Amino acid sequence: MSLTSSEIPELLRSAKTVAVVGISDKPDRASYGVAQYLLQNSHFELFFVNPLLENVLGQKVFKSLADIPVHIDIVDVFRKPADCLAVLEESIGIGASAIWLQLGISVPEVDARGSEAGLTVVMDRCIKIDYAAL
């Protein structure tokens, strides 16, 4: 189900693990800045996913969501809209609780399919901005 603005703080407070899909090792990329902020300022245990990288910000990078050895509460997606449905399917496959599409990204199929599969869906929002507002 898609969350309203008033429900997002509760999701962020209750989540313990966040997978950042599409993490970049380039400091000028949004995924890098958001991950760096969350590492330094949040209570989340972060896991990074990018099949092309091995380490970012001193952390191991996993090839896929399925390689992460713990339950993921929020899958935070930094991928182009065309890739988001595949990330959703992988999120469903690992039993993630929520999928979060970053600012500027809204994919109606992700909302419909994610909600149908029982995931909480957040679209067109920045987890860093929402976390900082807590």
A tleap script that builds the chain and sets N, CA, C and O, in Angstrom:
source leaprc.protein.ff14SB
mol = sequence {
  NMET SER LEU THR SER SER GLU ILE PRO GLU
  LEU LEU ARG SER ALA LYS THR VAL ALA VAL
  VAL GLY ILE SER ASP LYS PRO ASP ARG ALA
  SER TYR GLY VAL ALA GLN TYR LEU LEU GLN
  ASN SER HIE PHE GLU LEU PHE PHE VAL ASN
  PRO LEU LEU GLU ASN VAL LEU GLY GLN LYS
  VAL PHE LYS SER LEU ALA ASP ILE PRO VAL
  HIE ILE ASP ILE VAL ASP VAL PHE ARG LYS
  PRO ALA ASP CYS LEU ALA VAL LEU GLU GLU
  SER ILE GLY ILE GLY ALA SER ALA ILE TRP
  LEU GLN LEU GLY ILE SER VAL PRO GLU VAL
  ASP ALA ARG GLY SER GLU ALA GLY LEU THR
  VAL VAL MET ASP ARG CYS ILE LYS ILE ASP
  TYR ALA ALA CLEU
}
set mol.1.N position { 0.834 -1.186 0.000 }
set mol.1.CA position { 0.000 0.000 0.000 }
set mol.1.C position { 0.874 1.244 0.000 }
set mol.1.O position { 1.924 1.276 0.643 }
set mol.2.N position { 0.444 2.250 -0.711 }
set mol.2.CA position { 1.185 3.508 -0.728 }
set mol.2.C position { 0.940 4.258 0.573 }
set mol.2.O position { -0.171 4.268 1.103 }
set mol.3.N position { 1.973 4.869 1.064 }
set mol.3.CA position { 1.856 5.612 2.320 }
set mol.3.C position { 1.536 7.070 2.056 }
set mol.3.O position { 1.920 7.633 1.031 }
set mol.4.N position { 0.832 7.665 2.992 }
set mol.4.CA position { 0.623 9.105 2.968 }
set mol.4.C position { 1.797 9.759 3.686 }
set mol.4.O position { 2.553 9.087 4.387 }
set mol.5.N position { 1.947 11.045 3.514 }
set mol.5.CA position { 3.037 11.776 4.169 }
set mol.5.C position { 3.038 11.586 5.668 }
set mol.5.O position { 4.100 11.538 6.290 }
set mol.6.N position { 1.857 11.478 6.257 }
set mol.6.CA position { 1.781 11.335 7.710 }
set mol.6.C position { 2.185 9.939 8.185 }
set mol.6.O position { 2.486 9.762 9.365 }
set mol.7.N position { 2.199 8.951 7.298 }
set mol.7.CA position { 2.562 7.585 7.685 }
set mol.7.C position { 4.059 7.290 7.527 }
set mol.7.O position { 4.569 6.316 8.081 }
set mol.8.N position { 4.745 8.130 6.777 }
set mol.8.CA position { 6.168 7.875 6.497 }
set mol.8.C position { 7.033 7.904 7.755 }
set mol.8.O position { 7.912 7.052 7.885 }
set mol.9.N position { 6.835 8.840 8.692 }
set mol.9.CA position { 7.673 8.810 9.900 }
set mol.9.C position { 7.604 7.474 10.649 }
set mol.9.O position { 8.625 7.005 11.153 }
set mol.10.N position { 6.452 6.870 10.728 }
set mol.10.CA position { 6.338 5.585 11.427 }
set mol.10.C position { 7.114 4.495 10.698 }
set mol.10.O position { 7.767 3.673 11.341 }
set mol.11.N position { 7.054 4.473 9.375 }
set mol.11.CA position { 7.841 3.510 8.604 }
set mol.11.C position { 9.323 3.690 8.915 }
set mol.11.O position { 10.028 2.713 9.168 }
set mol.12.N position { 9.794 4.923 8.898 }
set mol.12.CA position { 11.209 5.182 9.137 }
set mol.12.C position { 11.624 4.857 10.569 }
set mol.12.O position { 12.730 4.366 10.794 }
set mol.13.N position { 10.759 5.123 11.527 }
set mol.13.CA position { 11.093 4.814 12.921 }
set mol.13.C position { 11.147 3.311 13.177 }
set mol.13.O position { 11.980 2.839 13.951 }
set mol.14.N position { 10.262 2.564 12.531 }
set mol.14.CA position { 10.170 1.129 12.806 }
set mol.14.C position { 11.167 0.298 11.996 }
set mol.14.O position { 11.509 -0.811 12.406 }
set mol.15.N position { 11.634 0.804 10.867 }
set mol.15.CA position { 12.568 0.042 10.027 }
set mol.15.C position { 13.933 -0.051 10.699 }
set mol.15.O position { 14.407 0.897 11.325 }
set mol.16.N position { 14.544 -1.211 10.551 }
set mol.16.CA position { 15.881 -1.422 11.101 }
set mol.16.C position { 16.923 -1.615 10.009 }
set mol.16.O position { 18.086 -1.254 10.191 }
set mol.17.N position { 16.518 -2.182 8.875 }
set mol.17.CA position { 17.462 -2.473 7.791 }
set mol.17.C position { 17.006 -1.807 6.503 }
set mol.17.O position { 15.821 -1.809 6.170 }
set mol.18.N position { 17.974 -1.235 5.780 }
set mol.18.CA position { 17.696 -0.587 4.507 }
set mol.18.C position { 18.723 -1.077 3.492 }
set mol.18.O position { 19.927 -1.047 3.750 }
set mol.19.N position { 18.239 -1.529 2.339 }
set mol.19.CA position { 19.120 -1.887 1.227 }
set mol.19.C position { 19.073 -0.756 0.210 }
set mol.19.O position { 18.000 -0.376 -0.258 }
set mol.20.N position { 20.228 -0.228 -0.125 }
set mol.20.CA position { 20.333 0.837 -1.111 }
set mol.20.C position { 20.704 0.178 -2.446 }
set mol.20.O position { 21.851 -0.215 -2.656 }
set mol.21.N position { 19.721 0.064 -3.339 }
set mol.21.CA position { 19.919 -0.587 -4.628 }
set mol.21.C position { 20.314 0.469 -5.654 }
set mol.21.O position { 19.602 1.452 -5.859 }
set mol.22.N position { 21.454 0.250 -6.290 }
set mol.22.CA position { 21.965 1.219 -7.250 }
set mol.22.C position { 22.953 2.172 -6.611 }
set mol.22.O position { 23.177 3.271 -7.116 }
set mol.23.N position { 23.552 1.753 -5.491 }
set mol.23.CA position { 24.568 2.586 -4.840 }
set mol.23.C position { 25.677 2.892 -5.846 }
set mol.23.O position { 26.054 2.041 -6.651 }
set mol.24.N position { 26.184 4.105 -5.785 }
set mol.24.CA position { 27.288 4.516 -6.649 }
set mol.24.C position { 28.511 4.809 -5.791 }
set mol.24.O position { 28.387 5.182 -4.624 }
set mol.25.N position { 29.688 4.640 -6.374 }
set mol.25.CA position { 30.915 5.015 -5.672 }
set mol.25.C position { 31.360 6.426 -6.055 }
set mol.25.O position { 32.456 6.855 -5.696 }
set mol.26.N position { 30.515 7.138 -6.777 }
set mol.26.CA position { 30.817 8.512 -7.192 }
set mol.26.C position { 30.158 9.494 -6.211 }
set mol.26.O position { 28.933 9.518 -6.089 }
set mol.27.N position { 30.966 10.301 -5.514 }
set mol.27.CA position { 30.425 11.206 -4.495 }
set mol.27.C position { 29.390 12.204 -4.996 }
set mol.27.O position { 28.607 12.719 -4.198 }
set mol.28.N position { 29.363 12.493 -6.303 }
set mol.28.CA position { 28.392 13.456 -6.814 }
set mol.28.C position { 27.027 12.832 -7.105 }
set mol.28.O position { 26.104 13.545 -7.500 }
set mol.29.N position { 26.879 11.532 -6.921 }
set mol.29.CA position { 25.607 10.852 -7.178 }
set mol.29.C position { 24.725 10.875 -5.933 }
set mol.29.O position { 25.210 10.801 -4.804 }
set mol.30.N position { 23.428 10.979 -6.167 }
set mol.30.CA position { 22.464 11.041 -5.058 }
set mol.30.C position { 22.562 9.811 -4.161 }
set mol.30.O position { 22.493 9.934 -2.938 }
set mol.31.N position { 22.722 8.633 -4.747 }
set mol.31.CA position { 22.766 7.413 -3.926 }
set mol.31.C position { 23.928 7.444 -2.948 }
set mol.31.O position { 23.797 6.983 -1.814 }
set mol.32.N position { 25.053 7.976 -3.369 }
set mol.32.CA position { 26.235 8.072 -2.509 }
set mol.32.C position { 25.954 9.034 -1.349 }
set mol.32.O position { 26.203 8.705 -0.189 }
set mol.33.N position { 25.436 10.220 -1.669 }
set mol.33.CA position { 25.160 11.217 -0.639 }
set mol.33.C position { 24.111 10.763 0.358 }
set mol.33.O position { 24.254 10.986 1.560 }
set mol.34.N position { 23.063 10.130 -0.132 }
set mol.34.CA position { 22.012 9.631 0.765 }
set mol.34.C position { 22.577 8.537 1.657 }
set mol.34.O position { 22.340 8.539 2.865 }
set mol.35.N position { 23.325 7.597 1.072 }
set mol.35.CA position { 23.904 6.506 1.858 }
set mol.35.C position { 24.872 7.044 2.911 }
set mol.35.O position { 24.865 6.596 4.057 }
set mol.36.N position { 25.692 7.995 2.518 }
set mol.36.CA position { 26.647 8.588 3.462 }
set mol.36.C position { 25.907 9.247 4.631 }
set mol.36.O position { 26.279 9.067 5.790 }
set mol.37.N position { 24.862 10.005 4.316 }
set mol.37.CA position { 24.072 10.649 5.363 }
set mol.37.C position { 23.457 9.605 6.301 }
set mol.37.O position { 23.545 9.737 7.522 }
set mol.38.N position { 22.836 8.573 5.730 }
set mol.38.CA position { 22.184 7.564 6.559 }
set mol.38.C position { 23.190 6.794 7.407 }
set mol.38.O position { 22.890 6.450 8.550 }
set mol.39.N position { 24.366 6.519 6.875 }
set mol.39.CA position { 25.403 5.842 7.667 }
set mol.39.C position { 25.786 6.680 8.886 }
set mol.39.O position { 25.999 6.141 9.972 }
set mol.40.N position { 25.871 7.979 8.706 }
set mol.40.CA position { 26.338 8.863 9.774 }
set mol.40.C position { 25.230 9.325 10.726 }
set mol.40.O position { 25.505 9.683 11.871 }
set mol.41.N position { 23.988 9.317 10.255 }
set mol.41.CA position { 22.933 9.978 11.032 }
set mol.41.C position { 21.713 9.133 11.369 }
set mol.41.O position { 20.855 9.583 12.128 }
set mol.42.N position { 21.611 7.934 10.833 }
set mol.42.CA position { 20.386 7.162 11.070 }
set mol.42.C position { 20.651 5.961 11.975 }
set mol.42.O position { 21.797 5.627 12.276 }
set mol.43.N position { 19.574 5.330 12.394 }
set mol.43.CA position { 19.665 4.115 13.204 }
set mol.43.C position { 19.668 2.857 12.332 }
set mol.43.O position { 19.751 1.746 12.857 }
set mol.44.N position { 19.578 3.015 11.016 }
set mol.44.CA position { 19.474 1.868 10.109 }
set mol.44.C position { 20.786 1.099 9.987 }
set mol.44.O position { 21.873 1.673 10.051 }
set mol.45.N position { 20.656 -0.203 9.811 }
set mol.45.CA position { 21.765 -1.012 9.328 }
set mol.45.C position { 21.621 -0.993 7.810 }
set mol.45.O position { 20.599 -1.422 7.273 }
set mol.46.N position { 22.648 -0.495 7.119 }
set mol.46.CA position { 22.566 -0.320 5.675 }
set mol.46.C position { 23.280 -1.447 4.931 }
set mol.46.O position { 24.317 -1.954 5.360 }
set mol.47.N position { 22.683 -1.816 3.803 }
set mol.47.CA position { 23.263 -2.798 2.896 }
set mol.47.C position { 23.231 -2.194 1.504 }
set mol.47.O position { 22.210 -1.649 1.082 }
set mol.48.N position { 24.342 -2.286 0.790 }
set mol.48.CA position { 24.452 -1.697 -0.535 }
set mol.48.C position { 24.383 -2.782 -1.597 }
set mol.48.O position { 24.930 -3.871 -1.430 }
set mol.49.N position { 23.690 -2.462 -2.711 }
set mol.49.CA position { 23.539 -3.413 -3.810 }
set mol.49.C position { 23.929 -2.740 -5.125 }
set mol.49.O position { 23.357 -1.722 -5.517 }
set mol.50.N position { 24.914 -3.331 -5.791 }
set mol.50.CA position { 25.323 -2.932 -7.135 }
set mol.50.C position { 26.230 -4.040 -7.648 }
set mol.50.O position { 27.304 -4.260 -7.087 }
set mol.51.N position { 25.823 -4.741 -8.698 }
set mol.51.CA position { 26.627 -5.871 -9.177 }
set mol.51.C position { 27.995 -5.480 -9.738 }
set mol.51.O position { 28.829 -6.350 -9.987 }
set mol.52.N position { 28.230 -4.193 -9.936 }
set mol.52.CA position { 29.491 -3.751 -10.536 }
set mol.52.C position { 30.519 -3.259 -9.510 }
set mol.52.O position { 31.658 -2.965 -9.872 }
set mol.53.N position { 30.127 -3.168 -8.239 }
set mol.53.CA position { 31.021 -2.622 -7.210 }
set mol.53.C position { 31.267 -3.646 -6.107 }
set mol.53.O position { 30.487 -4.580 -5.920 }
set mol.54.N position { 32.376 -3.450 -5.376 }
set mol.54.CA position { 32.689 -4.338 -4.256 }
set mol.54.C position { 32.598 -3.636 -2.914 }
set mol.54.O position { 32.170 -4.243 -1.933 }
set mol.55.N position { 32.994 -2.360 -2.847 }
set mol.55.CA position { 32.954 -1.591 -1.606 }
set mol.55.C position { 32.585 -0.150 -1.906 }
set mol.55.O position { 33.028 0.425 -2.900 }
set mol.56.N position { 31.770 0.423 -1.037 }
set mol.56.CA position { 31.429 1.849 -1.096 }
set mol.56.C position { 31.334 2.340 0.338 }
set mol.56.O position { 30.720 1.692 1.185 }
set mol.57.N position { 31.938 3.473 0.602 }
set mol.57.CA position { 31.893 4.067 1.942 }
set mol.57.C position { 32.353 3.071 3.009 }
set mol.57.O position { 31.830 3.053 4.123 }
set mol.58.N position { 33.336 2.245 2.652 }
set mol.58.CA position { 33.884 1.278 3.598 }
set mol.58.C position { 33.001 0.070 3.861 }
set mol.58.O position { 33.281 -0.706 4.774 }
set mol.59.N position { 31.952 -0.103 3.088 }
set mol.59.CA position { 31.020 -1.211 3.287 }
set mol.59.C position { 31.040 -2.150 2.088 }
set mol.59.O position { 31.248 -1.726 0.951 }
set mol.60.N position { 30.822 -3.417 2.360 }
set mol.60.CA position { 30.701 -4.412 1.301 }
set mol.60.C position { 29.475 -4.083 0.449 }
set mol.60.O position { 28.449 -3.637 0.963 }
set mol.61.N position { 29.597 -4.308 -0.851 }
set mol.61.CA position { 28.470 -4.123 -1.765 }
set mol.61.C position { 28.040 -5.507 -2.262 }
set mol.61.O position { 28.861 -6.282 -2.753 }
set mol.62.N position { 26.762 -5.801 -2.130 }
set mol.62.CA position { 26.211 -7.075 -2.554 }
set mol.62.C position { 25.834 -7.023 -4.025 }
set mol.62.O position { 25.498 -5.959 -4.545 }
set mol.63.N position { 25.889 -8.156 -4.691 }
set mol.63.CA position { 25.562 -8.241 -6.112 }
set mol.63.C position { 24.056 -8.142 -6.347 }
set mol.63.O position { 23.618 -7.627 -7.375 }
set mol.64.N position { 23.262 -8.638 -5.391 }
set mol.64.CA position { 21.800 -8.608 -5.524 }
set mol.64.C position { 21.169 -8.570 -4.138 }
set mol.64.O position { 21.839 -8.822 -3.136 }
set mol.65.N position { 19.893 -8.258 -4.086 }
set mol.65.CA position { 19.173 -8.284 -2.817 }
set mol.65.C position { 19.199 -9.675 -2.205 }
set mol.65.O position { 19.287 -9.815 -0.985 }
set mol.66.N position { 19.125 -10.695 -3.033 }
set mol.66.CA position { 19.100 -12.082 -2.543 }
set mol.66.C position { 20.386 -12.460 -1.817 }
set mol.66.O position { 20.389 -13.413 -1.038 }
set mol.67.N position { 21.466 -11.744 -2.050 }
set mol.67.CA position { 22.743 -12.047 -1.396 }
set mol.67.C position { 22.847 -11.474 0.018 }
set mol.67.O position { 23.762 -11.831 0.760 }
set mol.68.N position { 21.939 -10.608 0.390 }
set mol.68.CA position { 21.979 -9.998 1.725 }
set mol.68.C position { 21.470 -11.020 2.734 }
set mol.68.O position { 20.389 -11.579 2.550 }
set mol.69.N position { 22.238 -11.275 3.804 }
set mol.69.CA position { 21.907 -12.372 4.722 }
set mol.69.C position { 20.872 -12.061 5.808 }
set mol.69.O position { 20.628 -12.902 6.673 }
set mol.70.N position { 20.267 -10.885 5.782 }
set mol.70.CA position { 19.272 -10.531 6.803 }
set mol.70.C position { 17.997 -10.026 6.127 }
set mol.70.O position { 17.996 -9.691 4.943 }
set mol.71.N position { 16.907 -9.977 6.908 }
set mol.71.CA position { 15.655 -9.410 6.395 }
set mol.71.C position { 15.839 -7.922 6.126 }
set mol.71.O position { 16.458 -7.208 6.916 }
set mol.72.N position { 15.298 -7.465 5.007 }
set mol.72.CA position { 15.369 -6.042 4.650 }
set mol.72.C position { 14.001 -5.403 4.860 }
set mol.72.O position { 12.990 -5.862 4.328 }
set mol.73.N position { 13.997 -4.343 5.643 }
set mol.73.CA position { 12.746 -3.621 5.887 }
set mol.73.C position { 12.401 -2.695 4.724 }
set mol.73.O position { 11.267 -2.694 4.246 }
set mol.74.N position { 13.376 -1.909 4.268 }
set mol.74.CA position { 13.129 -0.958 3.178 }
set mol.74.C position { 14.159 -1.175 2.070 }
set mol.74.O position { 15.364 -1.174 2.323 }
set mol.75.N position { 13.681 -1.359 0.856 }
set mol.75.CA position { 14.546 -1.389 -0.325 }
set mol.75.C position { 14.469 0.003 -0.938 }
set mol.75.O position { 13.444 0.391 -1.500 }
set mol.76.N position { 15.561 0.745 -0.824 }
set mol.76.CA position { 15.653 2.117 -1.303 }
set mol.76.C position { 16.284 2.087 -2.694 }
set mol.76.O position { 17.450 1.721 -2.840 }
set mol.77.N position { 15.518 2.470 -3.712 }
set mol.77.CA position { 15.904 2.233 -5.101 }
set mol.77.C position { 16.437 3.495 -5.777 }
set mol.77.O position { 15.751 4.514 -5.859 }
set mol.78.N position { 17.668 3.400 -6.254 }
set mol.78.CA position { 18.285 4.449 -7.061 }
set mol.78.C position { 18.536 3.879 -8.454 }
set mol.78.O position { 19.680 3.656 -8.850 }
set mol.79.N position { 17.476 3.654 -9.172 }
set mol.79.CA position { 17.547 3.116 -10.535 }
set mol.79.C position { 16.559 3.885 -11.391 }
set mol.79.O position { 15.632 4.510 -10.876 }
set mol.80.N position { 16.759 3.835 -12.698 }
set mol.80.CA position { 15.838 4.525 -13.607 }
set mol.80.C position { 14.482 3.812 -13.560 }
set mol.80.O position { 14.408 2.632 -13.221 }
set mol.81.N position { 13.413 4.535 -13.902 }
set mol.81.CA position { 12.062 3.954 -13.812 }
set mol.81.C position { 11.921 2.597 -14.506 }
set mol.81.O position { 11.228 1.717 -13.996 }
set mol.82.N position { 12.563 2.418 -15.651 }
set mol.82.CA position { 12.430 1.161 -16.394 }
set mol.82.C position { 12.973 -0.041 -15.621 }
set mol.82.O position { 12.588 -1.178 -15.892 }
set mol.83.N position { 13.866 0.207 -14.657 }
set mol.83.CA position { 14.458 -0.883 -13.871 }
set mol.83.C position { 13.709 -1.175 -12.563 }
set mol.83.O position { 13.975 -2.182 -11.906 }
set mol.84.N position { 12.786 -0.303 -12.192 }
set mol.84.CA position { 12.156 -0.406 -10.872 }
set mol.84.C position { 11.258 -1.632 -10.707 }
set mol.84.O position { 11.181 -2.188 -9.611 }
set mol.85.N position { 10.587 -2.060 -11.758 }
set mol.85.CA position { 9.722 -3.239 -11.648 }
set mol.85.C position { 10.551 -4.488 -11.355 }
set mol.85.O position { 10.135 -5.335 -10.565 }
set mol.86.N position { 11.713 -4.608 -11.983 }
set mol.86.CA position { 12.595 -5.749 -11.710 }
set mol.86.C position { 13.093 -5.711 -10.270 }
set mol.86.O position { 13.191 -6.752 -9.621 }
set mol.87.N position { 13.408 -4.520 -9.767 }
set mol.87.CA position { 13.838 -4.395 -8.370 }
set mol.87.C position { 12.678 -4.759 -7.446 }
set mol.87.O position { 12.883 -5.403 -6.417 }
set mol.88.N position { 11.476 -4.357 -7.805 }
set mol.88.CA position { 10.305 -4.742 -7.016 }
set mol.88.C position { 10.171 -6.257 -6.953 }
set mol.88.O position { 9.968 -6.811 -5.873 }
set mol.89.N position { 10.280 -6.928 -8.077 }
set mol.89.CA position { 10.144 -8.388 -8.093 }
set mol.89.C position { 11.197 -9.041 -7.200 }
set mol.89.O position { 10.903 -10.005 -6.493 }
set mol.90.N position { 12.415 -8.520 -7.234 }
set mol.90.CA position { 13.467 -9.041 -6.360 }
set mol.90.C position { 13.130 -8.756 -4.892 }
set mol.90.O position { 13.389 -9.582 -4.016 }
set mol.91.N position { 12.552 -7.579 -4.635 }
set mol.91.CA position { 12.152 -7.209 -3.270 }
set mol.91.C position { 11.074 -8.152 -2.748 }
set mol.91.O position { 11.119 -8.589 -1.598 }
set mol.92.N position { 10.111 -8.460 -3.604 }
set mol.92.CA position { 9.063 -9.417 -3.231 }
set mol.92.C position { 9.695 -10.782 -2.959 }
set mol.92.O position { 9.331 -11.465 -2.002 }
set mol.93.N position { 10.641 -11.170 -3.808 }
set mol.93.CA position { 11.296 -12.462 -3.680 }
set mol.93.C position { 12.037 -12.657 -2.367 }
set mol.93.O position { 12.110 -13.777 -1.860 }
set mol.94.N position { 12.586 -11.586 -1.809 }
set mol.94.CA position { 13.315 -11.703 -0.536 }
set mol.94.C position { 12.419 -11.415 0.667 }
set mol.94.O position { 12.865 -11.509 1.811 }
set mol.95.N position { 11.169 -11.068 0.417 }
set mol.95.CA position { 10.253 -10.787 1.530 }
set mol.95.C position { 10.471 -9.440 2.183 }
set mol.95.O position { 10.188 -9.278 3.370 }
set mol.96.N position { 10.975 -8.459 1.426 }
set mol.96.CA position { 11.159 -7.111 1.969 }
set mol.96.C position { 9.815 -6.546 2.416 }
set mol.96.O position { 8.760 -6.952 1.929 }
set mol.97.N position { 9.873 -5.614 3.341 }
set mol.97.CA position { 8.648 -5.016 3.866 }
set mol.97.C position { 8.172 -3.816 3.055 }
set mol.97.O position { 6.971 -3.568 2.948 }
set mol.98.N position { 9.119 -3.074 2.484 }
set mol.98.CA position { 8.767 -1.836 1.785 }
set mol.98.C position { 9.729 -1.595 0.635 }
set mol.98.O position { 10.877 -2.039 0.656 }
set mol.99.N position { 9.233 -0.880 -0.371 }
set mol.99.CA position { 10.086 -0.410 -1.467 }
set mol.99.C position { 9.917 1.098 -1.548 }
set mol.99.O position { 8.806 1.616 -1.443 }
set mol.100.N position { 11.027 1.794 -1.734 }
set mol.100.CA position { 11.050 3.257 -1.714 }
set mol.100.C position { 11.715 3.732 -2.992 }
set mol.100.O position { 12.893 3.456 -3.221 }
set mol.101.N position { 10.963 4.451 -3.833 }
set mol.101.CA position { 11.508 5.037 -5.055 }
set mol.101.C position { 11.828 6.499 -4.787 }
set mol.101.O position { 11.019 7.229 -4.214 }
set mol.102.N position { 12.997 6.912 -5.202 }
set mol.102.CA position { 13.504 8.229 -4.861 }
set mol.102.C position { 12.762 9.366 -5.569 }
set mol.102.O position { 11.911 9.142 -6.430 }
set mol.103.N position { 13.115 10.592 -5.175 }
set mol.103.CA position { 12.522 11.799 -5.750 }
set mol.103.C position { 12.552 11.746 -7.267 }
set mol.103.O position { 13.571 11.406 -7.868 }
set mol.104.N position { 11.440 12.083 -7.871 }
set mol.104.CA position { 11.353 12.121 -9.320 }
set mol.104.C position { 10.995 10.791 -9.957 }
set mol.104.O position { 10.810 10.722 -11.172 }
set mol.105.N position { 10.894 9.731 -9.162 }
set mol.105.CA position { 10.597 8.402 -9.704 }
set mol.105.C position { 9.239 7.926 -9.191 }
set mol.105.O position { 9.053 7.715 -7.993 }
set mol.106.N position { 8.311 7.764 -10.104 }
set mol.106.CA position { 6.991 7.203 -9.813 }
set mol.106.C position { 6.691 6.182 -10.905 }
set mol.106.O position { 6.724 6.509 -12.092 }
set mol.107.N position { 6.402 4.965 -10.510 }
set mol.107.CA position { 6.108 3.902 -11.461 }
set mol.107.C position { 4.794 3.252 -11.016 }
set mol.107.O position { 4.783 2.474 -10.062 }
set mol.108.N position { 3.680 3.567 -11.703 }
set mol.108.CA position { 2.380 3.040 -11.281 }
set mol.108.C position { 2.362 1.511 -11.144 }
set mol.108.O position { 1.686 0.981 -10.263 }
set mol.109.N position { 3.091 0.804 -11.999 }
set mol.109.CA position { 3.114 -0.658 -11.917 }
set mol.109.C position { 3.772 -1.133 -10.625 }
set mol.109.O position { 3.369 -2.149 -10.060 }
set mol.110.N position { 4.778 -0.405 -10.160 }
set mol.110.CA position { 5.424 -0.752 -8.891 }
set mol.110.C position { 4.437 -0.555 -7.750 }
set mol.110.O position { 4.359 -1.381 -6.841 }
set mol.111.N position { 3.688 0.535 -7.799 }
set mol.111.CA position { 2.690 0.794 -6.757 }
set mol.111.C position { 1.641 -0.316 -6.743 }
set mol.111.O position { 1.338 -0.873 -5.688 }
set mol.112.N position { 1.090 -0.634 -7.903 }
set mol.112.CA position { 0.022 -1.643 -7.983 }
set mol.112.C position { 0.531 -3.030 -7.600 }
set mol.112.O position { -0.064 -3.698 -6.755 }
set mol.113.N position { 1.615 -3.461 -8.209 }
set mol.113.CA position { 2.146 -4.807 -7.964 }
set mol.113.C position { 2.711 -4.929 -6.544 }
set mol.113.O position { 2.513 -5.949 -5.884 }
set mol.114.N position { 3.404 -3.903 -6.081 }
set mol.114.CA position { 3.957 -3.919 -4.726 }
set mol.114.C position { 2.863 -3.987 -3.681 }
set mol.114.O position { 2.947 -4.769 -2.734 }
set mol.115.N position { 1.841 -3.173 -3.850 }
set mol.115.CA position { 0.716 -3.182 -2.910 }
set mol.115.C position { 0.005 -4.530 -2.924 }
set mol.115.O position { -0.350 -5.069 -1.876 }
set mol.116.N position { -0.197 -5.063 -4.114 }
set mol.116.CA position { -0.838 -6.364 -4.272 }
set mol.116.C position { -0.047 -7.465 -3.553 }
set mol.116.O position { -0.629 -8.404 -3.010 }
set mol.117.N position { 1.280 -7.338 -3.557 }
set mol.117.CA position { 2.150 -8.335 -2.923 }
set mol.117.C position { 2.334 -8.085 -1.430 }
set mol.117.O position { 3.014 -8.854 -0.749 }
set mol.118.N position { 1.727 -7.006 -0.916 }
set mol.118.CA position { 1.788 -6.739 0.515 }
set mol.118.C position { 2.926 -5.839 0.963 }
set mol.118.O position { 3.142 -5.673 2.163 }
set mol.119.N position { 3.664 -5.250 0.016 }
set mol.119.CA position { 4.732 -4.330 0.389 }
set mol.119.C position { 4.172 -2.932 0.605 }
set mol.119.O position { 3.193 -2.534 -0.025 }
set mol.120.N position { 4.802 -2.205 1.495 }
set mol.120.CA position { 4.545 -0.780 1.617 }
set mol.120.C position { 5.302 -0.117 0.478 }
set mol.120.O position { 6.465 -0.440 0.236 }
set mol.121.N position { 4.653 0.811 -0.227 }
set mol.121.CA position { 5.259 1.461 -1.387 }
set mol.121.C position { 5.355 2.968 -1.128 }
set mol.121.O position { 4.371 3.619 -0.778 }
set mol.122.N position { 6.567 3.501 -1.309 }
set mol.122.CA position { 6.798 4.940 -1.233 }
set mol.122.C position { 7.425 5.344 -2.559 }
set mol.122.O position { 8.394 4.731 -3.006 }
set mol.123.N position { 6.870 6.379 -3.190 }
set mol.123.CA position { 7.402 6.826 -4.478 }
set mol.123.C position { 7.597 8.337 -4.463 }
set mol.123.O position { 6.895 9.065 -3.763 }
set mol.124.N position { 8.575 8.793 -5.258 }
set mol.124.CA position { 8.830 10.215 -5.462 }
set mol.124.C position { 9.110 10.952 -4.155 }
set mol.124.O position { 8.613 12.053 -3.918 }
set mol.125.N position { 9.935 10.297 -3.301 }
set mol.125.CA position { 10.333 10.925 -2.039 }
set mol.125.C position { 11.784 10.571 -1.759 }
set mol.125.O position { 12.273 9.544 -2.228 }
set mol.126.N position { 12.469 11.404 -1.007 }
set mol.126.CA position { 13.854 11.146 -0.631 }
set mol.126.C position { 13.918 10.690 0.816 }
set mol.126.O position { 13.485 11.399 1.724 }
set mol.127.N position { 14.465 9.496 1.021 }
set mol.127.CA position { 14.547 8.937 2.371 }
set mol.127.C position { 15.429 9.814 3.277 }
set mol.127.O position { 15.178 9.908 4.478 }
set mol.128.N position { 16.436 10.440 2.717 }
set mol.128.CA position { 17.307 11.339 3.516 }
set mol.128.C position { 16.508 12.531 4.022 }
set mol.128.O position { 16.586 12.873 5.202 }
set mol.129.N position { 15.747 13.160 3.149 }
set mol.129.CA position { 14.943 14.323 3.541 }
set mol.129.C position { 13.908 13.920 4.587 }
set mol.129.O position { 13.735 14.611 5.592 }
set mol.130.N position { 13.221 12.804 4.353 }
set mol.130.CA position { 12.196 12.376 5.302 }
set mol.130.C position { 12.806 11.951 6.637 }
set mol.130.O position { 12.227 12.217 7.690 }
set mol.131.N position { 13.964 11.295 6.604 }
set mol.131.CA position { 14.603 10.897 7.852 }
set mol.131.C position { 15.069 12.135 8.624 }
set mol.131.O position { 14.908 12.203 9.843 }
set mol.132.N position { 15.638 13.098 7.928 }
set mol.132.CA position { 16.119 14.328 8.588 }
set mol.132.C position { 14.973 15.095 9.234 }
set mol.132.O position { 15.188 15.835 10.194 }
set mol.133.N position { 13.750 14.924 8.715 }
set mol.133.CA position { 12.593 15.640 9.253 }
set mol.133.C position { 12.016 14.982 10.510 }
set mol.133.O position { 11.147 15.557 11.165 }
set mol.134.N position { 12.493 13.781 10.848 }
set mol.134.CA position { 11.956 13.094 12.045 }
set mol.134.C position { 12.258 13.867 13.314 }
set mol.134.O position { 11.881 13.436 14.404 }
savepdb mol mol.pdb
quit
